[in-house]
């Protein structure tokens, strides 16, 4: 397992936040659970991953891992800020929530289960 400083250097090279090219290997079920606990937001029927600070290219890279490695149905949700800036969030669809729960629930802190609709 990578230590915190190694992970930081992968996600913040040159002090710019990005999704590393080896995210497929890095995004284990434990890492996905932590990502959702930190940056997940329960939606009425699904779940948003707040990927606002990433470029569209990085959001697509991350979403592809969710779709290919974990077989989750996702799409990109565009959010327009008051200043006109458009941000990109990943939405995990309702029909993928049972699969997502089976993948990450064992690694969730009980106080965060609400993010999975539990």
Phi, psi and omega in degrees: 000140180283145177277169186303318182292326177293317178296318180301316181292334177285322184268344181228053176292138182056029177063024178243125182286130178209167174266119183294156182295336180263029182299332178302317180283327184283330187274073176284169175304323178294314180295321178296319177300316180294322178298317180292318179298324182276314190239012179269152179219119180298135175251173183305318183235345184223219183211137173260138166258120184281090182255029185305326187274000179263157174287163178300323179299317179290322178297317178296318178301313180294316180297323178299322177295317179298322182283318185277309184286321186250359178057035179269139175275120184224162168210171180264131179252126179267131180238123179264124178281166179299330180278004178092349180292139178259129178246156183243124177242153176263129177250123175265122188290156183305317184290348175266353184298319177301318178295314179302315179301318181295331181282316191254340185305321180300341184253004182273142170286137183307328182289349183254001183298339178300333180292341177260007181075023180254000000 
